Amino acid sequence: MLPILHQVFGSTLVVAGLIVLPLPIPLGLIMLTIGFALLGPYIPAVRRLVRYLRRKWPAFNHTLMRNRDRFPPIVKKTIDRTNPAAPAE
């Protein structure tokens, strides 16, 4: 039941984040980040996208790795699975 809720809530956050992305307040980026983190463990295409973004922006990757222990377990799982230094699944 929990994976279904993660996928529904993550999808909702991604859609809402895309809608509010043009606003001057970076709320859309925050919503997209959380949505992708929730969808990452369940959808391989999202994992590949997050891995690509982490490879492209090393500062973003460093921030995620530095703050990994502060996130809930589902987000930690996504951070571990999308680590660009780890071999691809």
N, C-alpha and C positions, 0 to 999 in steps of 0.2 A: 504494500500500500504506500509506503514512504517513497519508493522510487517513482511511482506514478505522480505523487504530489510534487516531488522535485522537478520532474519533467514538465508538469503543467505550470508550476510557478516560474520555473526557469524560462519557458517559452513565453509566458506572459511578460516577464521582465525584459526579454530581448525585443519583443514587439513594441512594448511601451518605450523602451530605451531608444529604439529607432525613430519613434514618433517624436519624442522630445529632444532628440539629438541636435536639431538646429537652434535650440534656445541658447542664449548666452551663458546660462548657468550650466555647469558640466554634469547635471543630473543624469542626462542620457548616457554618458560614459560610465557612470557608476552603476546604473541599471543594467547596461550591457555586460559589464564585468561580472556582476553577481549572477546574471542569467546564464552566461557562458560557463561560469564556475559550477553552477548547479546542473547544467546539461552535459558537462564534460565526461563524467563517468559513464554515461549511458549512450552517447552518440559519438561514433568514431570520427565523423567529419568535424565535429566541434573540437575534439581533441587535436586533430591535425591543424585546425585553424589556430588554436591557442598555442600549440607548439611552434608554429610558424611565426606568430606574433612575438613570442618570447625569444626566438632566435633573431628576429629582425631588430628588436629593441632590448639590448642587454640590460639597460637601466631598469626596465619594467621587470625583467626576469630577476634581477638582483633584489628589487623591492619585494617581489613575491617570496623569494627564498628567505629573505631576512625576516619577514613577518609570518612565515608559514605556521609557526606554533600558536599564533593568536586566532587562527581561523577554526571553524567547526570541522569535524572529521570529513564531511563530504567535500569540502573545499580543499582540505589537505590532500585528499585522494586525487583530486584533479591536478593540483600542483605537482604531486609526485609523478603522475602518469604523463604529464605534458612537459616534463623537464627536457629541454633541448640537449642536454649532455647525456641523457640516458638513451639507450638504443630504442628505435621505433618499434611499436607493437605490430 
